[in-house]
Amino acid sequence: MASRRKGRILAFQALYCWESNRVPIDELMNFSWLESEKRAALDEGIAVFSQALIAGTIENIKAVDDMIKKHLQNWDISRLNRVDLAIIRMSAYTLMFQSEISPSIVIDEAIGISREFGTDDSYRFINGVLDSIRRTLQKEPCPSQN
């Protein structure tokens, strides 16, 4: 498994912890929620990549959630299952604020993670929401995407 994929999975898991239990950001960032042997074996590059996703998503949570809400058809964000929400938040943040990463890679990774951790239909739903966000950002980039 590629290191970026591992970093995205860690970030998704941290965002899930944050949403479910309001784990403080410093605990998320030092991975204290991980089993000690997994934390000890964590590659520094993966950790740094994951920390950037975690911090960026949480620091921009209002903008990220506002973008997600615009693209939920007949759904309220509070009704989303937490696994799907964490994946969508991380991926929406990346689409919005990390323009150097190809949107197709972001969406493909989100689909892969949702197939592994979500419900049977999660990947379809996540793909639809993220593709809609991608199309909007192609027309109207975030101010940070200069």
N, C-alpha and C positions, 0 to 999 in steps of 0.2 A: 504494500500500500504506500502510495506516495506520501512524502512528509507533509505537503500542503493539505492533503486529504485528512491526515491524522490531526493536523492543527485545526482544520474546520470542524472535525468531530469533537475535539476538546472544547472549542469555542461554543459549539451548539450545546454540549452538555453543561458548560458553565452557565450559559444563558438560560437553560432550562432550570438549573439550580436557583439562579437569581430570580426568575419568575415564580417558581414554585415556593421557595422558602425565604426569599429576600436575603440570600446569603450576601454579606457585605462584599463590596468590590475588591477590597484587599485580599480577602480569602479566596475569591475567584481567581485573582491574578497570581496568587502563589500556589494555586491548585491544592489547597489544604483539604478540599472535598474529595480528592482522588485517594485511592488506597495507597498506602505508603510505598509499597514496592513499585507500583506504576509511576508514582511521583518521582521516585529515585531513578527510574529508568528513562525518564522523559528527556528526549533530545532537546538541547538548548534552542536550536533553530525552530523546532516545532513549537516550543513554549513561547518564544518571542512572537511568532506569527499568530498563534492563538491569542496571546495577550493583546495584540493590536486589534484583532477582531472583537474581542470581548469589550475592551475599553472603548473602542470607537462606537460600537453598537450602543452601549449604555450611555455614553456621553451625548449621543445624538438620538436618544430613544424617542423624543417627542417628534422630531422630523421623520424618523423611520416609521413610527406608528401612524403618523398622519398620512404618509405615503401609502402604507399598507391599507389603511381604512378607505382611501380613495379607490382601491382596486379590489375590494371585497364585494362581490356581487351577491346581494341578498344575505349577507352575513354581517354580524357584529364581531369586532375583534375580541370581545370578551367571551364569545362562544367558541373560539378556536381551541382545539386541543393544544396543550402546552408544548408538546413535541413539535407540532407543525408551526406553532407561533415562534418558537426559538429558531427553527430552521429558516423561516421566512424573514425574521428580523435580521439575522446574521447576513443573509443573502441580499436583502434589500439594502442594508448598510453598505455592503460591498458594491452593489450596483450604483448606489447614490454617491459614494465618497471615494471609491477606489477605481477610478476610470481606467487605470493602467491594466486592470484585470479584465479579460474578455468576458462580456456578458454571457456568452454561450458556455464558457467554463463555469461561471458562477451558477448558472441554472443547472447544468449537468451535474455539478457536485451536489447541489441541493436535492436534486432528484435521487441521486445515489444514496445520500444520507437518509432521505425520507423512506426509501425502499428498505433500508436496513433497520431503521428505528421507528418509523411511523406505522400507520395502519395500511391496509391493502390499497386504499384509495388516496392516501396522503400525497403520493408523488404526482398524481394528476392535478389535484387541487393546488399544490405548491407550484407546479409548472405553470398553471394558468395565471396565478397571482403574479409570479415573478416575470413572466413573459409580458404581462400587461404593464408592469412597472418599467420593464426594459423599453417597451415601445414609447411610453410617456417620456422617459429620460432621453430617448433619441431626439424627440421633438423639443423638449424643454429640459436641458441639463440642470442639475443642481448648481447653485452659485459657486460651490467649491470646485466644480469641474471646469476650470478655465482652460 
